[in-house]
Amino acid sequence: MSKPHAARLAAKALPAIGSFLSACALAAWALPAQAWSYKEAAQPYAGASIRVLDEITPLQETMRKLVPRFTEETGIKVEYELLSHGDVINKGQADLFSRRGHYDAIMLHGLQLGPLLAGNTLEPIDAYASDAALANPDLRLDDLINPAYESLVAHGGKRYGFLTWNYNQIYWGRKDLLEHPAEREAFQARYGYPLAPAATMQQLRDIAEFFTRKAGDTLAGETLKSDFYGIVLEGIPGGTTFTTVWEVFLRNWGGGLFDAQGRPAFDSQANIDALRFWAELWKFAPPGQAEYSLVDVPTVMGNGIAAQSIAWSDFVLGVDRPNGGAYAGKFVYGGIPGNPQAKATHSAGAEPSLMAMSRYSKNKQATFLFMQWLVDAQTQAQLLEAGAGGVPIRQSSFALPVMQQPERQSLYGAMRQSLEVAVAKPKLPAFFEIDSALSPIVQQVGIGKLTPEQAVAEGQKKLLSICTECTL
């Protein structure tokens, strides 16, 4: 989730998509609310069975408990299967590309849309949305969080679903350290400004340097028994390491992967500068960071051996909670730090995702009803209530009573800040080849085996070997 790409979205895609969605909202969904219900809409399909594939996280495990309510109301049976991140991608795509149609709907990360749209495997929902018998007139599409929603679901004048999950990255820091009087005094004396959660990339770097300590040093008035680190980041050559570098670092330096026409543009000075900064952060990170995945980062933060991180907000929910560990309640959060020195468009790492309908589904109307129900404001309120909070897909969800817990306000505020600038990734038919080619390169920069200059030259060469016009 490149400045060129963001500019391209802003200048071309979003106005067109916004007009398109607004027209749909007025035309397709502008029906008398009292004349429609899921129960009545589902009567022709009562007894039908649909198969739905989703990703297993605490959010979806909570949703699984709610799915029987849809069946009770509609008579449509739902086999709601949850698999791990990698398995839901592999199994879902295999089903779509095989044209088997085993699954009626499949959870797709935005990064998957390029290959699947290029393969003509997904069913547009426009015909169902224009059917007064099927379309929920109270769905309130304008409440779904943008720009994630608009940049995710539309392509070529058609829509392929609704924003269903809203994964986003945030800044995560140790509140007890950032607010410790002695640490604040020392930081002010050393850097000349107050110690606080990082709001800029330069502050992120200074805090990382400041809190990197050796065993035997003092931290917050206590003698350290082991080394302590100023930052921890994902570092494996896979997972979301490369996309984090792309969205959190390259874009915030005004760089990226492509120019405004979708052609490779990795060999830029902005990318060199961003990668140099990325490599410097590794000096203040644990020595095993090259083997850390997106799952390991919250574990390290939860174990209390690093001062700050950039992490996926849904993973934070499993650490900073009652009985979540010795450091639960000792954290503070913020949006992804900006980079005012580069004067770049602010960017945050994100992976907005949708429930997409298979072109080969044999139960398309029943599936469309379920897709609407998933994102319905009432369903979303029940989901957040059952999960004691979560990651909203609707702006209105932030005002729900369950989202007002005082101890979570810093986290939810951070989510809102990141989601204000989070966009879906460009629709790249060769996304997985690009990710596989560039992930090892950015890791090599982190561990010092490639200079930033070498990395952008090698990365550009690899990009050009994969595609010359890379976006749909």
ChimeraX attribute file (.defattr): number of C-alpha atoms within 10 A of each C-alpha:
attribute: neighborCount
match mode: 1-to-1
recipient: residues
	/A:1	25
	/A:2	29
	/A:3	25
	/A:4	21
	/A:5	22
	/A:6	26
	/A:7	14
	/A:8	17
	/A:9	20
	/A:10	14
	/A:11	12
	/A:12	11
	/A:13	17
	/A:14	17
	/A:15	13
	/A:16	16
	/A:17	21
	/A:18	17
	/A:19	11
	/A:20	16
	/A:21	20
	/A:22	14
	/A:23	13
	/A:24	16
	/A:25	20
	/A:26	11
	/A:27	13
	/A:28	20
	/A:29	22
	/A:30	17
	/A:31	16
	/A:32	10
	/A:33	12
	/A:34	8
	/A:35	11
	/A:36	17
	/A:37	17
	/A:38	19
	/A:39	17
	/A:40	15
	/A:41	19
	/A:42	22
	/A:43	13
	/A:44	14
	/A:45	18
	/A:46	17
	/A:47	14
	/A:48	16
	/A:49	18
	/A:50	21
	/A:51	18
	/A:52	23
	/A:53	23
	/A:54	24
	/A:55	22
	/A:56	17
	/A:57	16
	/A:58	15
	/A:59	19
	/A:60	18
	/A:61	14
	/A:62	19
	/A:63	20
	/A:64	18
	/A:65	12
	/A:66	16
	/A:67	18
	/A:68	17
	/A:69	12
	/A:70	19
	/A:71	19
	/A:72	11
	/A:73	14
	/A:74	24
	/A:75	21
	/A:76	24
	/A:77	19
	/A:78	19
	/A:79	16
	/A:80	19
	/A:81	16
	/A:82	18
	/A:83	15
	/A:84	12
	/A:85	14
	/A:86	11
	/A:87	14
	/A:88	21
	/A:89	19
	/A:90	11
	/A:91	14
	/A:92	23
	/A:93	18
	/A:94	12
	/A:95	18
	/A:96	25
	/A:97	16
	/A:98	12
	/A:99	14
	/A:100	13
	/A:101	19
	/A:102	18
	/A:103	23
	/A:104	27
	/A:105	32
	/A:106	26
	/A:107	21
	/A:108	25
	/A:109	24
	/A:110	24
	/A:111	23
	/A:112	21
	/A:113	28
	/A:114	21
	/A:115	19
	/A:116	18
	/A:117	17
	/A:118	14
	/A:119	12
	/A:120	12
	/A:121	22
	/A:122	22
	/A:123	20
	/A:124	20
	/A:125	19
	/A:126	16
	/A:127	13
	/A:128	16
	/A:129	23
	/A:130	15
	/A:131	13
	/A:132	16
	/A:133	16
	/A:134	22
	/A:135	24
	/A:136	25
	/A:137	23
	/A:138	17
	/A:139	19
	/A:140	15
	/A:141	20
	/A:142	15
	/A:143	14
	/A:144	23
	/A:145	21
	/A:146	21
	/A:147	19
	/A:148	27
	/A:149	27
	/A:150	25
	/A:151	24
	/A:152	27
	/A:153	23
	/A:154	21
	/A:155	18
	/A:156	8
	/A:157	11
	/A:158	16
	/A:159	21
	/A:160	21
	/A:161	25
	/A:162	23
	/A:163	27
	/A:164	25
	/A:165	23
	/A:166	24
	/A:167	22
	/A:168	26
	/A:169	28
	/A:170	30
	/A:171	25
	/A:172	28
	/A:173	25
	/A:174	21
	/A:175	18
	/A:176	16
	/A:177	20
	/A:178	24
	/A:179	14
	/A:180	14
	/A:181	14
	/A:182	13
	/A:183	20
	/A:184	18
	/A:185	13
	/A:186	14
	/A:187	20
	/A:188	12
	/A:189	11
	/A:190	11
	/A:191	13
	/A:192	9
	/A:193	12
	/A:194	13
	/A:195	21
	/A:196	17
	/A:197	22
	/A:198	24
	/A:199	15
	/A:200	15
	/A:201	20
	/A:202	16
	/A:203	19
	/A:204	23
	/A:205	18
	/A:206	17
	/A:207	24
	/A:208	25
	/A:209	18
	/A:210	17
	/A:211	21
	/A:212	21
	/A:213	17
	/A:214	15
	/A:215	12
	/A:216	12
	/A:217	15
	/A:218	13
	/A:219	18
	/A:220	15
	/A:221	11
	/A:222	9
	/A:223	12
	/A:224	15
	/A:225	11
	/A:226	12
	/A:227	14
	/A:228	21
	/A:229	24
	/A:230	26
	/A:231	29
	/A:232	28
	/A:233	26
	/A:234	26
	/A:235	29
	/A:236	20
	/A:237	22
	/A:238	20
	/A:239	19
	/A:240	19
	/A:241	23
	/A:242	24
	/A:243	21
	/A:244	22
	/A:245	24
	/A:246	26
	/A:247	25
	/A:248	27
	/A:249	29
	/A:250	28
	/A:251	30
	/A:252	30
	/A:253	31
	/A:254	24
	/A:255	29
	/A:256	26
	/A:257	25
	/A:258	24
	/A:259	20
	/A:260	16
	/A:261	13
	/A:262	20
	/A:263	17
	/A:264	24
	/A:265	20
	/A:266	26
	/A:267	22
	/A:268	17
	/A:269	15
	/A:270	21
	/A:271	28
	/A:272	22
	/A:273	19
	/A:274	24
	/A:275	25
	/A:276	16
	/A:277	19
	/A:278	22
	/A:279	21
	/A:280	18
	/A:281	20
	/A:282	23
	/A:283	18
	/A:284	22
	/A:285	24
	/A:286	20
	/A:287	12
	/A:288	10
	/A:289	19
	/A:290	19
	/A:291	13
	/A:292	21
	/A:293	18
	/A:294	19
	/A:295	13
	/A:296	16
	/A:297	24
	/A:298	26
	/A:299	16
	/A:300	19
	/A:301	25
	/A:302	21
	/A:303	14
	/A:304	18
	/A:305	19
	/A:306	25
	/A:307	26
	/A:308	31
	/A:309	25
	/A:310	26
	/A:311	24
	/A:312	23
	/A:313	25
	/A:314	19
	/A:315	18
	/A:316	22
	/A:317	20
	/A:318	18
	/A:319	21
	/A:320	23
	/A:321	14
	/A:322	10
	/A:323	11
	/A:324	13
	/A:325	14
	/A:326	13
	/A:327	18
	/A:328	19
	/A:329	18
	/A:330	15
	/A:331	23
	/A:332	22
	/A:333	26
	/A:334	23
	/A:335	29
	/A:336	31
	/A:337	25
	/A:338	24
	/A:339	21
	/A:340	14
	/A:341	11
	/A:342	16
	/A:343	11
	/A:344	17
	/A:345	19
	/A:346	23
	/A:347	30
	/A:348	28
	/A:349	30
	/A:350	27
	/A:351	25
	/A:352	29
	/A:353	26
	/A:354	26
	/A:355	28
	/A:356	30
	/A:357	28
	/A:358	28
	/A:359	18
	/A:360	20
	/A:361	21
	/A:362	15
	/A:363	19
	/A:364	19
	/A:365	18
	/A:366	26
	/A:367	26
	/A:368	22
	/A:369	23
	/A:370	24
	/A:371	22
	/A:372	21
	/A:373	18
	/A:374	22
	/A:375	23
	/A:376	20
	/A:377	21
	/A:378	12
	/A:379	18
	/A:380	21
	/A:381	22
	/A:382	17
	/A:383	23
	/A:384	22
	/A:385	16
	/A:386	16
	/A:387	17
	/A:388	13
	/A:389	23
	/A:390	23
	/A:391	22
	/A:392	24
	/A:393	26
	/A:394	24
	/A:395	13
	/A:396	14
	/A:397	21
	/A:398	21
	/A:399	10
	/A:400	12
	/A:401	12
	/A:402	18
	/A:403	20
	/A:404	13
	/A:405	11
	/A:406	7
	/A:407	14
	/A:408	19
	/A:409	15
	/A:410	15
	/A:411	23
	/A:412	24
	/A:413	16
	/A:414	22
	/A:415	26
	/A:416	20
	/A:417	17
	/A:418	25
	/A:419	28
	/A:420	16
	/A:421	19
	/A:422	28
	/A:423	27
	/A:424	24
	/A:425	26
	/A:426	25
	/A:427	23
	/A:428	24
	/A:429	21
	/A:430	18
	/A:431	20
	/A:432	14
	/A:433	14
	/A:434	21
	/A:435	18
	/A:436	14
	/A:437	19
	/A:438	24
	/A:439	21
	/A:440	19
	/A:441	21
	/A:442	28
	/A:443	26
	/A:444	19
	/A:445	21
	/A:446	24
	/A:447	17
	/A:448	14
	/A:449	13
	/A:450	17
	/A:451	18
	/A:452	26
	/A:453	18
	/A:454	14
	/A:455	24
	/A:456	24
	/A:457	14
	/A:458	17
	/A:459	24
	/A:460	19
	/A:461	14
	/A:462	17
	/A:463	23
	/A:464	16
	/A:465	11
	/A:466	16
	/A:467	17
	/A:468	13
	/A:469	14
	/A:470	23
	/A:471	18
	/A:472	15
